[in-house]
Amino acid sequence: MTVPAALGASQIRDAFRRLFPDASNDPVLAFAPGRVNLIGDHIDYCGGSVLPMPIQYGTWVAAAPGGGAGVHARSNRQPPLTLRPGDTAAGQPVGHWGRFVSGAIGVLSGDGVRVPEGLLLYAAGDIPASGLSSSASFSVALLLAIGAVSGQRAEGLALALAAQRIEHEYVGVACGLMDQAAVVLGHAGAALRFDCASRLAEPVALPAGLSIVVADSGVPRTLAGSAYNERRRELDRVAQALALDPATLAVTLPARPSLADRTLARRARHVASEQRRVNDACTALGRGDLKGFGALLNASHASLRDDYEVSCTELDALAETFRSQPGCYGARMTGAGFGGAVVAAMAPDQVDAGSSAAASAHRQRFGTTPRIFVARSHGGARVHG
Ligand code: GLA
């Protein structure tokens, strides 16, 4: 199993100095982790409780005030970007990653923060798989670094909500708050149970004898272009048909709602059953019941595949291959779906053999080798220094 090395602060500072040799200030550095969702998908935008875990990989942003007006941004994964002052309004044609940068500046300015007109930015991500919330990680790191350069230090829920506004207003994805909450509020050594209705967060310790393995299916997913927003609209229709509030549907849906539309009935069944599984998974983890936890992961995958219809052939196959390995308690797709990654709960001493076997089975069937790594829980996003 190849485990990519995570980037460190000194690498980011050196890259910034190389790219902007004339910068007169040392950059402020911020790091925001990615996250793997252990269980509870597609219920955050309807008031459910979810169980994500921030991971050791994420996004660094280095920021310093620049000379003249305009933002000069560089990245280890994206082409160079220059924004002029008017470009920070929503809807400007600034390209995909430009929308995050202009969104962070626009959201901070909208909150009354005086962002310097000239900014130098370097962003570097090291998240080795898709579906691990690189967007929330990038948004939060940008807000922290640009905020610090501007004399503002946002934190906690306010920071998570500001990052969500970047997605809603600038990127065009009507996402819930799970990813931003995980990235901001996470604790090292634990997963985070986040109640999206009350917005209360509580750490959930992972029992000894459990490794969280992540495998990238290799299928790219573009959340905005996918059926994500459509699923949200379907839930609005469910709420309307049952005269319920869409913002709290996950906790108010009856177990067997009477819905004439069969598609809507399946969507509702996923939401209600996934919420129960999150509750049961927290209980199972508390008791150290790894078999029970794994069975809930498997059931979650089946529900996302059959009732919510957000999986794909490669994710189904990868989850199934993991399940057939000795020492695997359970496996499921994680995150929004339509491609992305699988999360598997495994016995630590079986991770290497099981992952190699799963990787070669996947390669034989699909011709691509999935990237696989053990996710370690990381603390929430922060400014360095
Ligand atoms: C994406 C969204 C989240 C959540 C998940 C699915 O990651 O950003 O808000 O809805 O999909 O659980």
Boltz pocket constraint, residues with backbone or C-beta under 6 A from the ligand:
constraints:
  - pocket:
      binder: B
      contacts: [[A, 40], [A, 41], [A, 42], [A, 43], [A, 44], [A, 45], [A, 133], [A, 175], [A, 176], [A, 177], [A, 178], [A, 179], [A, 335], [A, 336], [A, 337]]
      max_distance: 6.0
